[in-house]
Amino acid sequence: MQTVSPVALVTGASSGIGRAAALALVGAGFAVVGTSRSAAKAEPLAGVTFLDLDVADDKSVRALVGEVVDRFGRIDVLVNNAGVGAVGAGEESSISQAMEVFDINVFGVMRMTNAVLPLMRARGGGRVVNVSSVLGLIPAPFMAVYAATKHAVEGYSESVDHELREHGVRVLLVEPAYTSTSFEASSMAPDSPLPVYAAQRNVSRDVLATAMRNADRPDVVAKVIVAAATDSRPKLRYPAGPMAQRVSLLRRIVPLRAFDREIRQLNRLAG
């Protein structure tokens, strides 16, 4: 089946930011495909076709992109939103656990991007919108592995964007701050917890819980995703929400020593 509407593919669309983004893109005139590890269990959304996808599986990624092209004939926008959180000190996550987080948050982005780029280059246009985080810009004590994945997405996206502009394709970053989703509840706990970090880990969980109580709604981020997908002159980075905008600005203008001190104060770290 061919469609005259532009087609957006949103990973991790069954809840949170992905679900809000899928709805917002429908409202912006896109035919939207949303993905979930179990699409049959996803709550239906008007205008959204749900399909199964595991971004950590090469075969699943290839099959999904092939099915979207068979059904719709094109992919104009890919929103890489699927991801997993991880909490705990860096030393408390085994390498195998860190690899699991990277396989979803980083290599999942790469798998999906590589799968759609030949289609976009052939059409001479397209956008890949990667949902990063302000934690891709700043340190995140007791979320080191998660922050590392978002720093990786930032560097990957900016580099590939330079590679693709001459082909009419852009790779853009949306950078939310804390957002009202199931992130906190669904984040991986450290698989190698150490007593030396227990007290501060609990403090950090409290800091996160407090931040989540004042978090942006998913639709705030969704509007920014639509802007990245549709702006006639797109920006490389789109901070999503007031807090994200402040963090992005402060990271650029505050001296390093003062910024370091602020990070420690916000995370209730001694010294």
C-alpha positions in Angstrom: 0.0 0.0 0.0 1.2 3.5 -0.9 0.2 6.6 1.0 0.4 10.3 0.0 0.8 11.3 3.7 4.3 11.5 5.1 5.1 8.4 7.2 6.5 8.6 10.7 7.9 5.5 12.5 8.0 5.9 16.3 9.8 3.3 18.5 8.6 2.7 22.0 5.2 4.1 21.3 3.0 2.2 23.7 3.5 4.6 26.6 5.1 7.8 27.8 6.9 10.1 25.4 6.6 7.7 22.5 2.8 7.4 22.8 2.4 11.2 23.1 4.7 11.7 20.1 2.7 9.2 18.0 -0.5 11.1 18.7 1.1 14.5 18.0 2.4 13.3 14.7 -1.0 12.0 13.7 -2.3 15.5 14.5 0.4 17.0 12.3 -0.8 15.0 9.3 1.5 11.9 9.4 0.6 8.3 8.9 2.2 6.9 12.0 3.6 3.5 12.8 4.2 2.9 16.5 6.3 0.0 17.8 6.3 -2.0 20.9 7.9 -5.3 22.0 4.3 -6.6 22.2 2.2 -4.6 19.8 -0.9 -6.7 20.5 -0.9 -5.5 24.1 -0.6 -1.8 23.2 -3.6 0.3 23.9 -5.0 1.3 20.4 -4.4 4.9 19.2 -6.5 6.5 16.5 -4.4 6.9 13.4 -1.5 4.8 14.7 -0.6 1.3 13.4 1.2 -0.7 16.0 3.8 -3.3 15.0 6.2 -5.5 17.0 9.8 -4.5 17.4 12.8 -5.3 19.6 15.4 -2.6 18.9 18.1 -4.9 20.4 17.5 -7.5 17.7 18.9 -7.1 14.2 16.4 -9.5 12.6 13.4 -7.7 14.3 14.6 -4.3 13.1 15.0 -5.5 9.5 11.6 -7.2 9.5 9.9 -4.1 11.0 11.3 -1.7 8.5 10.5 -4.1 5.6 6.9 -4.4 6.8 6.5 -0.6 7.1 7.7 -0.1 3.5 5.5 -2.9 2.3 2.4 -1.3 3.9 3.1 2.3 3.4 5.7 2.6 0.7 8.0 5.0 2.5 9.5 6.2 5.8 9.9 10.0 6.0 10.6 10.4 9.8 12.1 7.9 12.3 11.7 8.8 15.9 14.1 6.8 18.0 12.4 6.9 21.4 12.7 3.3 22.8 15.0 3.2 25.7 15.6 1.9 29.2 16.8 3.6 32.4 19.5 2.5 34.8 20.2 3.7 38.3 23.1 3.1 40.7 26.8 4.0 40.9 28.8 3.2 37.8 30.8 0.6 39.7 27.6 -1.2 40.7 26.6 -2.2 37.2 28.4 -5.2 35.7 29.7 -4.9 32.2 27.0 -7.3 31.0 24.3 -5.0 32.5 25.9 -2.0 31.0 26.0 -3.7 27.6 22.3 -4.5 27.9 21.5 -0.8 28.5 23.8 0.2 25.6 22.2 -2.4 23.3 18.9 -0.7 23.7 19.7 3.0 24.1 22.6 3.3 21.7 22.9 0.3 19.4 19.1 0.3 19.1 19.3 3.8 17.7 22.1 2.8 15.4 20.2 -0.3 14.1 17.1 1.6 13.4 19.0 4.5 11.8 21.0 2.2 9.6 17.9 0.4 8.5 16.1 3.5 7.3 18.9 5.5 5.8 19.1 3.7 2.5 15.4 4.5 1.9 15.8 8.1 2.9 18.9 8.6 0.8 17.2 7.1 -2.2 14.3 9.5 -1.8 16.7 12.4 -1.2 15.2 13.4 2.1 14.1 12.3 5.5 14.7 12.9 9.2 15.9 10.8 12.1 14.8 12.3 15.4 16.7 10.8 18.3 15.2 11.3 21.8 18.2 12.0 23.9 18.2 13.7 27.4 19.7 16.6 29.2 21.7 13.8 30.8 23.5 13.6 27.5 24.9 17.1 28.2 25.7 16.9 31.9 27.0 14.5 34.5 24.4 12.2 36.3 25.8 10.8 39.5 24.3 7.4 40.3 23.0 7.2 36.8 26.4 6.9 35.2 25.6 4.1 32.7 22.3 5.7 31.6 24.1 9.1 31.1 26.9 7.4 29.2 24.3 6.1 26.7 22.8 9.5 26.2 26.2 11.1 25.7 26.9 8.4 23.1 23.6 9.2 21.3 24.6 12.9 21.3 28.0 12.3 19.7 26.6 9.7 17.2 23.7 11.9 16.1 25.8 15.0 15.6 28.4 13.1 13.6 26.0 11.3 11.4 24.0 14.5 10.7 27.1 16.0 9.2 27.6 12.9 7.0 24.0 13.0 5.7 23.1 16.6 5.0 24.4 16.5 1.4 21.9 13.6 0.8 19.0 15.6 2.1 18.7 13.7 5.4 19.0 15.2 8.9 19.7 13.5 12.2 18.3 15.6 15.0 18.3 15.5 18.8 15.4 16.1 21.2 16.6 16.6 24.7 14.0 16.3 27.5 14.6 16.9 31.1 12.6 14.9 33.7 9.3 13.8 32.1 6.2 12.2 33.8 6.6 8.7 32.6 7.3 5.3 34.1 11.0 5.9 33.8 11.8 5.8 37.5 9.7 2.6 38.2 11.0 0.7 35.1 14.7 1.7 35.4 17.2 -1.2 36.0 18.5 -1.5 39.5 22.3 -2.2 39.8 23.1 -5.9 39.5 26.2 -5.6 41.7 25.2 -3.3 44.5 27.9 -2.3 47.0 27.4 -1.3 50.6 29.8 1.6 50.3 27.3 3.3 47.9 24.0 2.3 49.6 23.4 5.5 51.6 24.2 7.9 48.7 22.2 5.7 46.3 19.1 6.1 48.5 19.7 9.9 48.5 20.0 9.9 44.8 16.7 8.0 44.4 15.1 10.6 46.6 16.5 13.4 44.4 15.1 11.6 41.3 11.7 11.1 42.9 11.6 14.8 43.8 12.5 15.8 40.3 9.9 13.4 38.8 7.1 15.1 40.9 7.9 18.3 39.1 8.5 16.7 35.7 7.2 17.9 32.3 4.2 16.1 30.7 5.0 13.8 27.8 3.0 16.0 25.4 5.5 18.8 26.1 8.2 16.6 24.6 5.9 15.4 21.8 5.4 18.9 20.5 9.1 19.4 20.3 9.4 16.1 18.4 6.9 17.3 15.9 8.9 20.5 15.5 12.0 18.5 14.8 10.1 16.4 12.3 8.6 19.3 10.4 10.6 22.5 10.8 11.6 23.9 7.4 15.0 24.9 8.8 15.7 22.3 11.5 18.1 22.7 14.4 20.5 20.0 15.5 19.4 20.2 19.1 15.9 20.7 20.5 15.8 21.1 24.3 12.3 20.0 25.4 10.6 22.0 28.1 11.7 24.9 30.4 14.0 22.9 32.6 15.8 21.4 29.6 16.2 24.8 28.0 17.8 26.2 31.2 20.1 23.2 31.6 21.2 23.5 28.0 21.9 27.2 28.4 23.7 26.9 31.7 25.9 24.1 30.4 27.2 26.5 27.7 27.7 29.6 29.8 28.5 28.6 33.4 32.3 28.1 34.2 33.2 24.5 34.7 34.1 24.8 38.4 30.8 26.5 39.2 28.9 24.0 37.2 30.7 21.1 38.9 29.8 22.6 42.3 26.1 23.0 41.3 25.9 19.4 40.2 27.2 18.2 43.6 24.7 20.4 45.4 21.8 19.3 43.4 22.7 15.7 43.9 23.3 16.2 47.7 26.9 15.0 47.4 29.5 15.9 50.1 32.6 17.8 49.3 
